[in-house]
Amino acid sequence: MRQRELVTLASLTTQGDTHDQLVVHINGALNVGLSRAEVTEAFLHCVPYVGFPKVLNAVSVLREVLATRGAGAPSAS
């Protein structure tokens, strides 16, 4: 499940404009044991392939989800 969520997050990031789906799958990723650092790293790994704006959008959604969960902002790796 961890790998599936990582693949899903990367795929949604490449598509752009997937805010609602990212919310669901970021929560899913955190629920199956991925850390916020691992989710952040998955998004950052996409920068050279999909571009900075799409990755920034995904990281913004991650921040929203973490705030909702009371987990704070993603840590810089």
C-alpha positions in Angstrom: 0.0 0.0 0.0 2.9 2.4 0.7 4.3 2.0 -2.8 0.8 2.3 -4.4 0.2 5.6 -2.6 3.6 6.9 -3.6 2.9 6.1 -7.3 -0.6 7.6 -7.0 0.8 10.8 -5.5 3.4 11.1 -8.2 0.8 10.5 -10.9 -1.6 13.0 -9.5 1.2 15.5 -9.3 2.0 15.1 -13.0 -1.6 15.7 -14.0 -2.0 19.0 -12.1 -5.3 20.4 -10.9 -6.0 17.3 -8.7 -6.4 19.0 -5.3 -9.3 16.9 -4.1 -7.7 13.6 -5.1 -4.4 14.7 -3.6 -6.1 15.3 -0.3 -7.5 11.8 -0.3 -4.3 10.1 -1.3 -2.0 12.2 1.0 -4.2 11.2 3.9 -4.1 7.6 2.6 -0.3 7.7 2.4 0.0 9.0 5.9 -2.5 6.4 7.1 -0.5 3.5 5.7 2.7 4.6 7.4 4.4 7.0 5.0 6.0 9.9 6.9 5.4 13.5 5.9 9.1 13.6 4.9 8.6 10.7 2.5 5.6 12.3 0.9 7.5 15.6 0.6 10.4 13.8 -1.0 8.1 12.0 -3.5 6.8 15.4 -4.6 10.2 17.0 -4.8 11.5 14.1 -6.9 9.0 15.1 -9.5 10.3 18.6 -10.0 12.6 17.9 -13.0 10.0 15.7 -14.7 6.8 17.7 -14.3 8.0 21.2 -13.4 8.1 23.4 -10.3 4.6 24.8 -10.4 2.8 21.4 -10.3 5.1 20.3 -7.4 4.4 23.5 -5.5 0.7 22.9 -5.9 1.1 19.4 -4.5 3.2 20.6 -1.6 0.6 23.2 -0.9 -2.1 20.5 -0.6 0.3 18.5 1.7 0.5 21.5 4.0 -3.3 21.8 4.1 -3.6 18.1 4.9 -1.0 18.3 7.6 -2.6 21.4 9.1 -5.9 19.5 9.2 -4.3 16.5 10.9 -2.4 18.8 13.3 0.9 17.6 12.0 2.5 20.9 11.1 4.4 21.8 7.9 6.5 19.3 6.0 10.1 19.2 7.1 12.8 20.1 4.7 15.0 17.2 3.8 
